[in-house]
Amino acid sequence: DTGAGKGLAGRTAVPALHPVSCILYLPSVMTLDTSELNKTRHDFNGRDSVWLFGYGSLIFKADFPFLERRPASIEGWARRFWQGSHDHRGTPERPGRVLTLVESPGTVCAGMAYRVAPSVFEHLDVREKNGYLRFATPMTFADGGHEEGLVYIATEDNEAFLGEAPEADIARQIALATGPSGPNSEYLLRLADSLRQLGDDCSHTFAIEACLRAEERLPR
Ligand code: BEZ
């Protein structure tokens, strides 16, 4: 049972989301503003709510109305600070680094699931317009049960993608960047605290956090 036709919140008789293949829609290098592209990716007709999975700032910064919030995880994906940020946690001259997900068979990525009205995506598509696309994913709730949700991922074909670097270098870049949403270091430290609370052992995040704390002489 794929859940198709049941709807995202387990209700019957509403159409399933239609994930649209990235390959069909994307030019070879994706233009920077992904908000228009995201509008075409999922059909919300007939739905009163949709699950959203957050693995980064959405865990600790829910600046949108939600109907329900539940700790959850997705499988096969790992967090990486591989996406550049010149609009939130950096500037065009000094971009910061924020999260995306990369495929990682067997990895469980814990986060926070929010049940939201479809209209919330109008706000989030603009907030995350710098290279993030929405994808449909199965989610597992920490207290049991499964639903399908949407997750924002910045794929490597977007212009702001920075890719892999040594974790110490990533920490140094984060230490030096600040943008309209605040210091990049605050993003990292709040994320690390949130992951500890969720019980997620994200070695990538914690290694970068340790480098940053050492560099900034912050207590561990
Ligand atoms: C997240 O927390 O899931 C997230 C936040 C910003 C951009 C992409 C994902």
Residues whose N, C-alpha, C, O or C-beta is under 5 A from the ligand:
A	BS01	BEZ	F53 G54 Y55 G56 S57 L58 I59 L99 E128 Y132 Y152
